[in-house]
Amino acid sequence: MCENNCGIIFAFTNYLYLAAMIKKSDFVHSTQAEPHRARTKEILKTHPTVRKLIGKNPLTIIAIIGLVSFQILAAWLLKDQSWWLIIAVAYLLGAFADHALFVMIHECAHKLLFKNPVANRLAGIFANMPQIFPSSVSFERYHIKHHSFQGIHELDADLPNRWEAKLINNYFIGKIIWLLFYPFFQVFRISRLKEINPFDGWLALNWIVQVIFSATIIVLFGTKAFAFLLLSFFFSVGLHPLGARWIQEHYLTKGEQETYSYYGILNNVAFNVGYHNEHHDFPSVPWNKLPQIRSTAPSYYNSLSYHTSWTKLFFRFLFDREISLYSRVIRKNRGKVALTDESKPDFDLTHPVSNKVPDESLMN
């Protein structure tokens, strides 16, 4: 008995020792500009047909309506069911629906549904409803800055806080906690983004709609239905293979390449959100045409490292001590990009009349 217990204690102590030995204390600093704007210009020069993919996809609203309806119907069907079934359905179905709704909100943030910006924002607020927490408007505000200022710590909300990275670092338990409460860690990042207005009338509308929707679900269907929606939300962004998407996009898992795509089967239920290098290079291309960017310019994307399994990456992130929250590239150089930049270099380069920023500044 003692021998077995001592062996376990020794193994755990050795794990902690090795973790401490390779623990990082800072992000990876880069003096180079973010890689996407330069690649956008190069691809448009060598493969001009890519510009035909730029545009809107109004049919995306059908997917939004379908996903919102699915979540409401599932909540109704589960309102009197046992808790184990509610948790299982939330993990196996609800999480995928909510994750897909995040992608729809992402499309709305880039105004890829309608020509009218207001219509896109309203569609995003509608898509947000089953997710309980109001996030559509704030996501648009911070995500566009993530594109325009990738790696700039005071403007890129996708980067962890320094205290957040230090707290979680490369610890297994810390990573579990981080994934489980990922939405809350994101909220804590807002305070450091002092140049971005955190509140306005649109954000207030987003909150009002969410409060009314949540109250309606509780009154009409009961607390179990509400719990299903809440669980679906947390599973969709956290302790679930889908949570690996946040690691896949920009964490340094294969050298110091700072953006990675995912080419796997789950793109079929995640509206091609895995095509992340393609999206950063061409943010004005809607979800249904992202694979065509890679097929049109394969030499640019097949030469980059990429992932083929979110599930594999999920477990690798948890157990691989070489991957920590410090595994991100940060930079000081903002170039000449204006704070008001709308993150559409592909559109601006193909529609020079509408440029708000001089063409040469897009490359800095």
C-alpha positions in Angstrom: 0.0 0.0 0.0 2.8 2.4 1.0 4.7 1.5 -2.1 1.8 2.3 -4.4 1.0 5.6 -2.6 4.6 6.7 -2.6 4.7 6.0 -6.3 1.7 8.2 -6.9 3.1 10.9 -4.8 6.5 10.7 -6.5 4.8 10.9 -10.0 2.7 13.9 -9.0 5.8 15.7 -7.5 7.7 14.9 -10.6 4.9 16.4 -12.7 4.9 19.6 -10.7 8.7 19.8 -10.9 8.7 19.4 -14.7 5.9 21.9 -15.0 7.9 24.4 -13.0 11.0 23.8 -15.1 9.3 24.7 -18.4 6.9 27.4 -17.0 6.9 30.5 -19.1 6.9 34.0 -17.7 6.0 36.2 -20.7 4.4 36.3 -24.1 6.4 35.9 -27.3 7.3 39.5 -28.4 7.4 40.3 -32.1 8.8 43.3 -33.9 7.1 42.4 -37.1 3.7 43.6 -38.3 0.8 41.1 -38.1 1.0 38.8 -41.1 -2.4 39.1 -42.7 -2.6 42.4 -44.4 0.6 41.8 -46.4 -0.6 38.4 -47.4 -4.0 39.8 -48.4 -2.2 42.2 -50.8 0.0 39.4 -52.2 -2.8 37.0 -52.8 -4.9 39.6 -54.6 -1.9 40.3 -56.8 -1.2 36.7 -57.7 -4.8 35.3 -57.6 -7.0 38.3 -58.6 -10.1 36.0 -58.9 -10.2 35.8 -55.1 -11.8 39.3 -55.1 -15.0 37.7 -56.6 -15.5 35.9 -53.2 -15.9 39.2 -51.4 -19.6 40.0 -50.7 -22.6 39.3 -48.5 -24.7 36.2 -47.8 -28.2 37.2 -46.8 -29.2 33.5 -46.6 -27.2 33.3 -43.4 -30.3 34.7 -41.6 -32.1 31.4 -42.4 -29.4 29.5 -40.5 -29.7 32.0 -37.6 -33.5 31.5 -37.4 -33.1 27.7 -37.6 -30.5 27.6 -34.8 -32.5 29.9 -32.5 -35.6 27.9 -33.1 -33.7 24.6 -32.4 -32.5 25.9 -29.0 -35.9 27.1 -28.0 -37.6 23.9 -29.1 -35.0 21.8 -27.2 -35.5 23.9 -24.1 -39.2 23.3 -24.3 -38.8 19.5 -24.8 -36.4 19.3 -21.9 -38.4 21.4 -19.4 -39.7 18.4 -17.5 -36.9 15.9 -18.1 -34.3 14.5 -15.7 -31.1 16.5 -15.1 -28.8 13.9 -16.6 -30.7 14.1 -19.9 -30.6 17.9 -19.8 -26.8 17.9 -19.2 -26.3 15.2 -21.9 -28.3 17.1 -24.6 -26.7 20.4 -23.7 -23.2 18.8 -24.1 -24.0 16.7 -27.2 -26.4 19.0 -29.1 -26.9 22.4 -27.4 -23.2 23.2 -27.4 -22.9 22.7 -31.1 -26.0 24.9 -31.8 -24.7 27.7 -29.5 -21.2 27.4 -31.0 -22.8 27.8 -34.5 -24.7 30.8 -33.2 -21.4 32.3 -32.1 -20.2 31.9 -35.7 -23.4 33.6 -36.9 -22.8 36.5 -34.5 -19.2 36.7 -35.9 -20.7 37.0 -39.4 -22.9 39.8 -38.3 -20.0 41.5 -36.6 -18.2 41.7 -40.0 -21.5 42.8 -41.7 -21.5 39.8 -44.0 -25.3 39.3 -44.1 -26.8 42.6 -45.3 -25.6 45.9 -46.8 -27.4 47.8 -44.0 -25.1 47.8 -40.9 -28.2 48.1 -38.6 -29.7 45.0 -40.1 -26.6 43.0 -39.4 -26.4 44.2 -35.8 -30.0 43.3 -35.1 -29.5 39.9 -36.7 -26.5 39.4 -34.3 -28.7 40.4 -31.3 -31.3 37.9 -32.4 -28.7 35.1 -32.8 -27.5 35.9 -29.3 -30.8 35.3 -27.5 -30.5 31.5 -26.7 -27.0 32.1 -25.3 -28.4 34.0 -22.3 -25.4 36.3 -21.8 -25.5 39.5 -23.8 -22.4 39.4 -26.0 -23.3 40.2 -29.6 -22.7 43.9 -29.6 -19.6 43.8 -27.4 -18.2 41.0 -29.4 -18.5 43.1 -32.6 -16.8 46.0 -30.9 -13.8 44.1 -29.6 -13.5 41.5 -32.4 -13.0 44.1 -35.1 -10.2 45.6 -33.1 -8.7 42.1 -32.8 -8.4 42.0 -36.6 -7.1 45.6 -36.9 -4.6 45.3 -34.1 -3.7 41.7 -33.7 -1.2 41.2 -31.0 -1.5 44.7 -29.5 -2.2 44.0 -25.9 -4.0 47.2 -25.1 -6.4 46.7 -28.1 -6.7 43.0 -28.7 -9.2 41.4 -26.4 -8.4 37.9 -27.7 -5.1 38.1 -25.8 -5.2 37.0 -22.1 -4.5 39.5 -19.4 -1.0 39.2 -17.9 -2.3 38.2 -14.5 -4.6 35.7 -16.3 -1.6 34.1 -18.1 0.4 34.0 -14.9 -2.4 32.5 -12.9 -3.2 29.7 -15.4 0.2 29.3 -17.1 0.7 25.7 -18.2 -1.1 23.9 -15.2 -3.6 21.1 -16.0 -6.0 22.2 -13.3 -5.6 25.8 -14.3 -6.4 25.1 -17.9 -9.6 23.2 -16.9 -10.7 26.2 -14.7 -9.9 28.6 -17.6 -11.9 26.7 -20.1 -14.8 26.1 -17.7 -15.1 29.9 -16.9 -13.7 31.2 -20.2 -16.5 33.8 -20.7 -15.7 35.4 -17.3 -12.0 35.6 -18.1 -13.0 37.4 -21.3 -15.1 39.9 -19.3 -12.1 40.7 -17.1 -10.1 41.8 -20.2 -12.4 44.7 -21.0 -10.8 46.9 -18.3 -7.5 47.0 -20.0 -8.9 48.1 -23.4 -9.2 51.7 -22.4 -9.3 53.2 -25.9 -12.5 51.3 -26.8 -15.9 52.6 -25.6 -17.4 49.8 -23.5 -21.0 51.0 -23.4 -23.6 52.7 -25.6 -27.3 52.4 -26.6 -26.7 49.2 -28.7 -25.1 47.4 -25.8 -28.1 48.5 -23.6 -30.5 47.1 -26.2 -28.5 43.8 -26.3 -28.9 43.5 -22.5 -32.6 44.4 -22.6 -33.4 41.7 -25.2 -31.4 39.1 -23.3 -33.2 39.9 -20.0 -36.6 39.7 -21.7 -35.8 36.5 -23.5 -34.4 34.8 -20.3 -37.4 35.9 -18.2 -39.8 34.6 -20.9 -38.1 31.2 -21.0 -38.3 30.9 -17.2 -41.9 31.9 -17.0 -43.1 29.8 -19.9 -40.9 26.7 -19.7 -39.4 26.8 -16.2 -35.9 26.7 -14.7 -34.8 23.4 -16.3 -35.3 24.8 -19.8 -33.3 27.9 -18.7 -30.6 25.6 -17.3 -30.4 23.8 -20.6 -29.7 27.0 -22.4 -27.2 28.1 -19.8 -25.3 24.8 -19.9 -25.3 24.8 -23.7 -23.6 28.2 -23.6 -20.8 27.2 -21.2 -20.2 23.9 -23.0 -20.0 25.7 -26.4 -17.1 28.0 -25.3 -15.4 26.0 -22.6 -14.7 22.5 -21.3 -15.7 20.8 -24.5 -13.8 19.8 -27.7 -15.4 22.9 -29.3 -13.4 25.0 -26.7 -10.2 24.0 -28.6 -11.3 26.5 -31.3 -10.0 29.3 -29.0 -6.6 27.5 -28.8 -6.5 26.7 -32.5 -6.9 30.2 -33.7 -3.8 32.0 -32.3 -2.0 29.9 -29.6 1.5 28.9 -30.6 1.1 25.2 -30.9 3.4 24.6 -33.9 6.3 27.0 -33.7 5.8 30.7 -33.7 3.2 30.9 -36.4 0.6 33.2 -34.8 -2.6 32.2 -36.7 -3.8 28.6 -37.5 -6.6 27.2 -39.5 -8.6 24.0 -38.7 -9.5 21.7 -41.6 -11.6 19.1 -40.0 -15.1 17.6 -40.1 -16.6 19.9 -37.5 -16.3 22.8 -39.9 -19.5 21.3 -41.4 -21.5 22.2 -38.2 -19.4 25.3 -37.4 -20.0 27.1 -40.6 -16.3 26.9 -41.7 -15.1 29.0 -38.7 -11.9 26.8 -38.8 -10.7 28.6 -41.9 -9.1 31.2 -39.7 -6.0 32.2 -41.7 -8.3 32.6 -44.6 -10.7 34.7 -42.6 -8.0 37.0 -41.3 -6.6 37.5 -44.7 -10.1 38.1 -46.2 -12.5 39.3 -43.5 -15.0 40.5 -46.2 -15.6 37.0 -47.5 -18.7 35.2 -45.9 -18.4 31.8 -44.2 -19.7 29.7 -47.2 -16.9 30.9 -49.5 -13.9 30.6 -47.1 -12.9 27.2 -48.4 -12.6 28.6 -51.9 -9.9 31.0 -50.7 -7.7 28.1 -49.8 -8.6 26.2 -53.0 -7.9 29.3 -55.1 -4.5 30.1 -53.5 -3.4 26.7 -52.1 0.3 27.6 -52.1 -0.3 30.2 -49.4 -2.3 28.0 -47.0 -1.0 24.5 -47.5 2.5 25.8 -46.6 1.2 27.0 -43.3 0.8 24.7 -40.2 -2.8 23.8 -39.5 -5.0 21.6 -37.3 -7.2 18.7 -38.3 -8.8 17.8 -35.0 -10.3 20.0 -32.3 -10.7 17.0 -30.0 -7.0 16.1 -30.3 -6.0 19.7 -29.7 -8.4 20.0 -26.7 -6.6 17.2 -24.9 -3.2 18.3 -26.0 -3.8 21.8 -24.6 -4.9 20.3 -21.2 -1.9 17.9 -20.9 0.9 19.5 -22.9 3.0 21.6 -20.4 4.7 23.3 -23.3 1.5 25.1 -24.1 0.5 27.9 -21.7 -1.5 31.1 -21.8 1.8 32.8 -22.5 1.9 30.9 -25.9 0.8 34.0 -27.8 2.5 36.6 -29.9 2.3 40.3 -28.8 3.7 43.4 -30.5 3.9 47.1 -29.8 3.9 48.3 -33.4 0.4 49.5 -34.4 1.7 50.6 -37.8 -0.4 53.4 -39.3 -3.8 51.7 -38.8 -6.4 54.2 -37.4 -8.3 53.3 -34.3 -11.5 53.6 -36.4 -10.3 50.9 -38.8 -13.1 48.6 -39.8 -10.9 45.6 -40.6 -11.7 45.1 -44.2 -8.3 45.4 -46.0 -9.4 42.9 -48.7 -12.5 45.1 -49.5 -10.5 48.3 -49.4 -7.8 47.0 -51.7 -10.4 45.9 -54.3 -12.6 49.0 -53.9 -10.0 51.8 -53.6 -12.6 54.6 -53.9 -14.0 53.7 -50.5 -10.6 53.6 -48.8 -10.6 55.5 -45.5 -6.9 54.7 -44.9 -4.2 55.2 -47.6 -3.3 51.9 -49.3 0.4 52.0 -48.1 -0.7 52.3 -44.4 -2.6 49.0 -44.7 0.6 47.1 -45.0 2.2 48.6 -41.8 
